[in-house]
Amino acid sequence: MDKKSFLQAGHTPTLLAAFLYFDLAFMVWVILGPLGVGIAKDLGLTHAEKGMMVATPVLAGALLRIVMGILVDRLSPKKAAIIGQIVVIGAMLYAWLVGVHSYGEVLILGLFLGVAGASFAAALPLASRWYPAEHQGTAMGIAGAGNSGTALAALFAPGLAAAFGWTNVFGVVLVPLVIVLIAFCFMAKDAPDAPPPKTFAEYLKVLKDKDAWWFMFFYSVTFGGFVGLASSLVIYFNTQYGLDPKTAGFFTAGCVFAGSLVRPIGGNVADRIGGVKSLTVMYIFAAIFLAIVSVGLPEAWMAVVAFVGAMLALGMGNGAVFQLVPQRFKKEIGVMTGLVGMAGGVGGFYLASSLGYSRQVTGSYQIGFLIFAGLAVLALVGLTGVKTRWRTTWGASHLTAAKI
């Protein structure tokens, strides 16, 4: 990548603001996972309820990405992001001051945390609209690296819960949330050539395009696998290997950092060799490592190695998908970011909830991991089927400077 060309092409303060906003929002989005061991103990939750507890914010975030996508088109990415963050801060403040006392209440909190997960649909268009086609993978990868916030939650939340109690963690995270919101208001700037708002019929029209469904499926595997594991691994390491929450959080953070930090690399690699070729390799490795994990490795460190491998593949796959989406749907990037992001969240909800149900019904996590590995193989088959059409239609060399 030509670094000078990239810096001249866009608006660096906005790209940094998008990253920071995304990072803190994602930290809050999955925070019930790292706090899950303590919450489950105090509320007496079953394995299935623990799975649903960490999966609820993921599903809520998935569905609310459509709402956020509409706000992005109707208002602007910056205004939509500010509104969402204020809602999240209010929910965290309530949970801290009033507390969470039942399984039902923790699910309600999860619904509000879903607003943080919807940040995806604001942060990525905010960054994307500033950059030309040949830099989309890198720009979207940098903004999307904010999913490293899921690692911050795993790294710090269990230790803070042990020191101050899990309810007070909700209060502690308000500090960085407010600081980043203030910085975002000053740093972020909406791109001048934003497309006009679309009618509801135009939103539905996008769904008539089969490529939209392909992208939704592809991202449901890459991002769904990433966020599903990020939400579940603290509980997994605690249940499977008997690790205390703090140690399980460290192990989880290592796995999640791997997947989040390579997202920009995935986008840059896709810019260089094409998103299709990059995704093909990533699906193969993701399926292999998830299958390895499914056997129930005898030592926790072995599981960490396998999860890191899976997260590296999934994280780079996330970057590759969003190198392709702006090429195909540049004018509809707001709604497509919402739709594709929603599908990713649905995939994460499925993985997180299925792991809990698999453990409760069979006494093992194996079936949950194997089915998701099968979905990665199915995505590979689908990608193989559409790549020739993509490269000879909208991705043809005479139509775009980007590699497909």
C-alpha positions as CSV (number, residue, x, y, z in Angstrom):
1,M,0.0,0.0,0.0
2,D,1.2,3.5,-0.8
3,K,1.1,5.1,2.6
4,K,1.3,8.7,1.3
5,S,-1.5,8.1,-1.1
6,F,-3.7,6.6,1.6
7,L,-3.1,9.5,4.0
8,Q,-3.9,12.0,1.3
9,A,-7.0,10.2,0.1
10,G,-9.1,10.4,3.2
11,H,-9.6,12.1,6.5
12,T,-7.3,10.7,9.2
13,P,-9.0,12.3,12.3
14,T,-12.3,10.8,11.2
15,L,-10.8,7.4,10.6
16,L,-9.2,7.5,14.1
17,A,-12.5,8.7,15.7
18,A,-14.4,5.8,14.0
19,F,-11.9,3.3,15.4
20,L,-12.1,4.7,18.9
21,Y,-15.9,4.8,18.9
22,F,-16.1,1.3,17.5
23,D,-13.5,0.0,20.0
24,L,-15.3,1.3,23.1
25,A,-18.7,0.3,21.8
26,F,-17.6,-3.2,21.2
27,M,-16.0,-3.4,24.6
28,V,-19.4,-2.8,26.1
29,W,-21.3,-4.9,23.6
30,V,-19.7,-8.2,24.8
31,I,-19.1,-7.3,28.4
32,L,-21.6,-9.8,29.8
33,G,-19.3,-12.6,28.5
34,P,-16.3,-11.7,30.6
35,L,-18.6,-11.0,33.6
36,G,-20.6,-14.1,32.9
37,V,-19.0,-16.4,35.4
38,G,-19.8,-14.1,38.3
39,I,-23.2,-13.2,37.0
40,A,-24.1,-16.9,36.5
41,K,-23.0,-17.8,40.0
42,D,-24.9,-15.0,41.7
43,L,-28.1,-15.5,39.6
44,G,-27.9,-19.3,39.5
45,L,-27.9,-19.7,35.7
46,T,-27.8,-23.0,33.8
47,H,-25.4,-23.6,30.9
48,A,-28.2,-22.8,28.4
49,E,-29.1,-19.6,30.2
50,K,-25.4,-18.6,30.3
51,G,-25.3,-19.1,26.5
52,M,-28.4,-17.0,26.0
53,M,-27.1,-14.3,28.3
54,V,-24.0,-13.7,26.2
55,A,-25.9,-14.3,23.0
56,T,-28.7,-11.7,23.6
57,P,-26.6,-8.6,23.2
58,V,-25.1,-10.1,20.0
59,L,-28.6,-10.7,18.5
60,A,-29.9,-7.3,19.6
61,G,-26.9,-5.7,18.1
62,A,-27.5,-7.5,14.9
63,L,-31.1,-6.4,14.6
64,L,-30.4,-2.8,15.7
65,R,-27.8,-2.5,12.9
66,I,-30.7,-2.1,10.5
67,V,-32.0,0.8,12.6
68,M,-28.6,2.3,12.9
69,G,-28.1,1.9,9.1
70,I,-31.3,3.9,8.5
71,L,-30.2,6.6,11.0
72,V,-26.9,6.8,9.1
73,D,-28.7,7.4,5.8
74,R,-31.4,9.8,7.3
75,L,-29.2,11.8,9.6
76,S,-25.4,11.1,9.1
77,P,-22.9,8.5,10.4
78,K,-21.6,11.0,13.1
79,K,-25.1,11.9,14.4
80,A,-26.2,8.3,14.5
81,A,-23.1,7.3,16.4
82,I,-23.6,10.0,19.0
83,I,-27.2,9.0,19.6
84,G,-26.3,5.3,19.9
85,Q,-23.5,6.0,22.4
86,I,-25.7,8.2,24.6
87,V,-28.2,5.3,24.8
88,V,-25.5,2.9,25.8
89,I,-24.1,5.2,28.5
90,G,-27.6,5.6,29.9
91,A,-28.1,1.8,30.1
92,M,-24.7,1.3,31.8
93,L,-25.4,4.1,34.3
94,Y,-28.8,2.5,35.2
95,A,-27.2,-1.0,35.6
96,W,-24.6,0.4,37.9
97,L,-26.8,2.5,40.1
98,V,-29.9,0.2,40.2
99,G,-28.2,-3.2,39.7
100,V,-29.2,-6.4,37.8
101,H,-31.0,-8.9,40.0
102,S,-32.5,-11.6,37.8
103,Y,-32.1,-13.6,34.6
104,G,-34.8,-11.5,33.0
105,E,-33.1,-8.2,33.9
106,V,-29.8,-9.4,32.6
107,L,-31.5,-10.2,29.2
108,I,-33.1,-6.7,29.2
109,L,-29.7,-5.2,29.8
110,G,-28.4,-7.3,26.9
111,L,-31.0,-5.7,24.6
112,F,-29.7,-2.2,25.5
113,L,-26.1,-3.4,25.0
114,G,-27.1,-4.4,21.5
115,V,-27.1,-0.6,20.7
116,A,-23.3,-0.7,21.2
117,G,-23.1,-3.6,18.8
118,A,-25.0,-1.6,16.2
119,S,-22.1,0.9,16.2
120,F,-20.7,-1.1,13.4
121,A,-23.3,0.4,11.0
122,A,-22.2,3.9,11.8
123,A,-18.5,3.6,12.3
124,L,-17.8,1.9,8.9
125,P,-19.8,4.2,6.7
126,L,-18.3,7.2,8.5
127,A,-14.8,6.0,7.5
128,S,-15.7,4.4,4.1
129,R,-17.2,7.5,2.6
130,W,-13.9,9.3,2.8
131,Y,-11.8,6.8,0.8
132,P,-11.7,5.7,-2.9
133,A,-12.1,2.1,-4.1
134,E,-8.4,1.2,-4.1
135,H,-8.1,2.1,-0.3
136,Q,-11.4,0.7,0.9
137,G,-10.0,-2.6,2.3
138,T,-7.4,-0.7,4.4
139,A,-9.7,2.0,5.6
140,M,-12.5,-0.3,6.5
141,G,-9.9,-2.6,8.2
142,I,-8.6,0.2,10.4
143,A,-12.0,1.3,11.4
144,G,-13.1,-2.3,11.8
145,A,-10.1,-3.1,14.1
146,G,-12.3,-1.4,16.7
147,N,-13.6,-4.9,17.3
148,S,-10.4,-5.2,19.5
149,G,-12.7,-3.7,22.2
150,T,-14.0,-7.3,22.7
151,A,-10.5,-8.2,23.8
152,L,-10.3,-5.2,26.2
153,A,-13.5,-6.5,27.9
154,A,-12.0,-10.0,28.3
155,L,-8.7,-8.5,29.5
156,F,-10.0,-6.1,32.2
157,A,-13.6,-7.0,33.1
158,P,-12.9,-10.2,35.1
159,G,-10.2,-8.6,37.2
160,L,-12.3,-5.5,37.9
161,A,-15.2,-7.7,38.9
162,A,-13.0,-9.7,41.3
163,A,-11.8,-6.4,42.9
164,F,-15.0,-4.4,42.9
165,G,-17.9,-6.7,42.1
166,W,-19.3,-7.2,38.6
167,T,-22.1,-4.6,39.1
168,N,-19.5,-1.9,39.7
169,V,-17.7,-2.8,36.4
170,F,-20.7,-1.1,34.7
171,G,-19.7,2.1,36.4
172,V,-16.0,1.8,35.7
173,V,-16.5,1.5,32.0
174,L,-18.6,4.8,31.9
175,V,-15.3,6.7,32.3
176,P,-13.7,5.7,28.9
177,L,-17.1,5.7,27.2
178,V,-17.7,9.4,28.1
179,I,-14.1,10.4,27.2
180,V,-14.3,8.8,23.8
181,L,-17.7,10.2,23.1
182,I,-16.4,13.7,23.7
183,A,-13.3,13.1,21.6
184,F,-15.5,11.7,18.8
185,C,-17.7,14.8,18.7
186,F,-14.6,16.9,18.0
187,M,-12.6,14.6,15.7
188,A,-15.2,13.0,13.5
189,K,-16.4,14.7,10.3
190,D,-19.0,13.4,7.8
191,A,-17.8,13.1,4.3
192,P,-19.0,15.8,1.9
193,D,-20.3,13.5,-0.8
194,A,-22.7,11.5,1.2
195,P,-25.5,9.8,-0.8
196,P,-29.0,11.1,-0.4
197,P,-31.4,9.3,2.1
198,K,-33.2,6.3,0.6
199,T,-36.9,5.4,0.8
200,F,-38.0,2.3,2.6
201,A,-38.7,0.7,-0.8
202,E,-35.1,1.3,-1.7
203,Y,-34.0,-0.6,1.4
204,L,-36.1,-3.5,0.4
205,K,-34.8,-3.3,-3.2
206,V,-31.3,-4.1,-2.0
207,L,-32.5,-7.4,-0.6
208,K,-33.7,-8.4,-4.1
209,D,-30.1,-8.5,-5.2
210,K,-28.7,-12.0,-4.6
211,D,-25.2,-10.6,-4.0
212,A,-26.6,-8.8,-0.9
213,W,-27.6,-12.2,0.5
214,W,-24.2,-13.7,-0.4
215,F,-22.4,-11.0,1.5
216,M,-24.7,-11.4,4.5
217,F,-24.0,-15.1,4.6
218,F,-20.2,-14.7,4.2
219,Y,-20.1,-12.2,7.0
220,S,-22.4,-14.3,9.2
221,V,-19.5,-16.9,9.3
222,T,-16.5,-14.6,9.6
223,F,-17.8,-12.0,12.0
224,G,-20.3,-14.4,13.5
225,G,-17.5,-16.7,14.4
226,F,-15.4,-13.9,15.8
227,V,-18.0,-12.2,18.0
228,G,-19.6,-15.6,19.0
229,L,-16.2,-16.8,20.3
230,A,-15.4,-13.4,21.9
231,S,-18.6,-13.5,23.9
232,S,-18.3,-17.2,24.9
233,L,-14.6,-18.0,25.6
234,V,-14.4,-16.8,29.2
235,I,-17.3,-19.1,30.1
236,Y,-15.8,-21.8,27.9
237,F,-12.4,-21.8,29.5
238,N,-14.0,-21.7,33.0
239,T,-16.3,-24.6,32.3
240,Q,-14.1,-26.7,30.1
241,Y,-10.8,-26.3,32.0
242,G,-11.8,-25.0,35.4
243,L,-9.8,-21.7,35.0
244,D,-10.8,-18.8,37.3
245,P,-12.5,-15.9,35.5
246,K,-9.4,-13.7,35.5
247,T,-7.2,-16.3,33.9
248,A,-10.0,-17.3,31.5
249,G,-10.2,-13.6,30.6
250,F,-6.5,-13.4,29.8
251,F,-6.7,-16.5,27.6
252,T,-9.8,-15.0,25.9
253,A,-8.1,-11.6,25.4
254,G,-5.2,-13.3,23.7
255,C,-7.5,-15.1,21.3
256,V,-9.6,-12.0,20.6
257,F,-6.7,-9.7,20.1
258,A,-5.4,-12.0,17.4
259,G,-8.7,-11.8,15.5
260,S,-9.2,-8.1,15.9
261,L,-5.7,-6.8,15.2
262,V,-5.4,-8.7,11.9
263,R,-8.6,-7.1,10.5
264,P,-6.7,-4.2,8.9
265,I,-4.2,-6.7,7.6
266,G,-7.0,-8.7,6.1
267,G,-8.4,-5.6,4.4
268,N,-4.9,-4.7,3.1
269,V,-4.2,-8.2,1.9
270,A,-7.6,-8.1,0.1
271,D,-6.7,-4.8,-1.5
272,R,-3.5,-6.4,-2.8
273,I,-4.7,-9.9,-4.0
274,G,-8.5,-9.5,-4.1
275,G,-11.1,-10.2,-1.5
276,V,-12.3,-13.5,-3.1
277,K,-8.8,-15.1,-3.0
278,S,-8.2,-13.9,0.6
279,L,-11.6,-15.1,1.8
280,T,-11.1,-18.5,0.2
281,V,-8.0,-19.2,2.3
282,M,-9.5,-17.8,5.4
283,Y,-12.6,-20.1,5.3
284,I,-10.4,-23.1,4.9
285,F,-8.3,-22.3,7.9
286,A,-11.3,-21.3,10.1
287,A,-13.0,-24.6,9.4
288,I,-9.8,-26.6,10.2
289,F,-9.2,-24.8,13.5
290,L,-12.8,-25.0,14.7
291,A,-12.9,-28.7,13.9
292,I,-9.7,-29.1,16.0
293,V,-11.2,-27.3,18.9
294,S,-14.4,-29.4,18.8
295,V,-12.6,-32.5,19.9
296,G,-12.0,-31.0,23.4
297,L,-8.2,-30.6,23.6
298,P,-6.7,-31.9,26.8
299,E,-4.9,-28.7,27.9
300,A,-6.1,-25.2,27.9
301,W,-3.0,-23.9,26.2
302,M,-3.7,-26.2,23.3
303,A,-7.2,-24.8,23.0
304,V,-5.7,-21.2,23.0
305,V,-3.4,-22.1,20.1
306,A,-6.4,-23.5,18.1
307,F,-8.6,-20.5,18.9
308,V,-5.9,-18.1,18.0
309,G,-5.7,-19.8,14.6
310,A,-9.4,-19.7,14.1
311,M,-9.6,-16.0,15.2
312,L,-6.7,-15.0,12.8
313,A,-8.6,-16.6,9.9
314,L,-12.0,-15.1,10.9
315,G,-10.5,-11.6,11.6
316,M,-8.8,-11.4,8.3
317,G,-11.9,-12.7,6.7
318,N,-13.9,-9.8,8.2
319,G,-11.5,-7.4,6.5
320,A,-11.8,-9.2,3.2
321,V,-15.6,-9.1,3.2
322,F,-15.6,-5.4,3.7
323,Q,-13.0,-4.9,0.9
324,L,-15.7,-6.3,-1.4
325,V,-18.9,-4.8,-0.1
326,P,-18.1,-1.2,-1.0
327,Q,-17.1,-2.2,-4.5
328,R,-20.5,-3.9,-5.2
329,F,-22.7,-1.5,-3.2
330,K,-21.0,1.8,-3.1
331,K,-24.2,3.9,-3.3
332,E,-26.0,1.7,-0.8
333,I,-23.0,1.3,1.7
334,G,-25.0,2.6,4.6
335,V,-27.9,0.1,4.4
336,M,-25.6,-2.7,3.2
337,T,-23.3,-2.1,6.2
338,G,-26.4,-2.5,8.4
339,L,-27.6,-5.6,6.6
340,V,-24.3,-7.3,6.4
341,G,-23.5,-6.4,10.0
342,M,-26.8,-7.7,11.1
343,A,-26.1,-11.0,9.5
344,G,-22.7,-11.1,11.2
345,G,-24.4,-10.6,14.5
346,V,-27.0,-13.3,13.8
347,G,-24.1,-15.7,13.2
348,G,-22.6,-14.7,16.5
349,F,-25.9,-15.2,18.3
350,Y,-26.2,-18.6,16.8
351,L,-22.7,-19.7,17.8
352,A,-22.8,-18.3,21.3
353,S,-26.3,-19.7,22.1
354,S,-25.6,-23.1,20.4
355,L,-22.4,-23.6,22.5
356,G,-24.5,-23.2,25.7
357,Y,-27.2,-25.5,24.5
358,S,-24.7,-28.1,23.2
359,R,-23.0,-28.2,26.6
360,Q,-26.3,-28.6,28.4
361,V,-27.8,-31.2,26.2
362,T,-24.8,-33.3,25.3
363,G,-22.3,-32.5,28.1
364,S,-19.9,-31.3,25.4
365,Y,-19.3,-28.2,23.2
366,Q,-18.3,-30.4,20.2
367,I,-21.5,-30.2,18.2
368,G,-21.7,-26.5,18.5
369,F,-18.1,-26.0,17.1
370,L,-18.5,-28.7,14.4
371,I,-21.7,-27.2,12.9
372,F,-20.1,-23.8,12.7
373,A,-17.0,-25.3,11.0
374,G,-19.5,-26.8,8.5
375,L,-20.9,-23.4,7.9
376,A,-17.4,-22.1,7.0
377,V,-17.1,-25.0,4.5
378,L,-20.5,-24.1,3.1
379,A,-19.4,-20.4,2.7
380,L,-16.3,-21.6,0.8
381,V,-18.5,-23.5,-1.6
382,G,-20.7,-20.5,-2.1
383,L,-17.8,-18.2,-2.7
384,T,-16.3,-20.6,-5.3
385,G,-19.7,-20.5,-7.1
386,V,-20.0,-16.7,-7.4
387,K,-16.4,-15.6,-7.9
388,T,-16.3,-16.0,-11.7
389,R,-19.5,-14.0,-12.1
390,W,-18.3,-11.2,-9.7
391,R,-14.9,-10.9,-11.6
392,T,-16.6,-10.6,-15.0
393,T,-19.4,-8.2,-14.0
394,W,-19.1,-5.5,-11.3
395,G,-15.6,-6.6,-10.4
396,A,-14.2,-6.5,-13.9
397,S,-10.9,-4.7,-14.3
398,H,-12.4,-2.1,-16.6
399,L,-15.0,-1.1,-14.1
400,T,-13.0,-0.8,-10.9
401,A,-9.4,-0.1,-9.8
402,A,-9.8,-2.5,-6.9
403,K,-8.9,-6.2,-7.1
404,I,-11.7,-8.6,-6.7
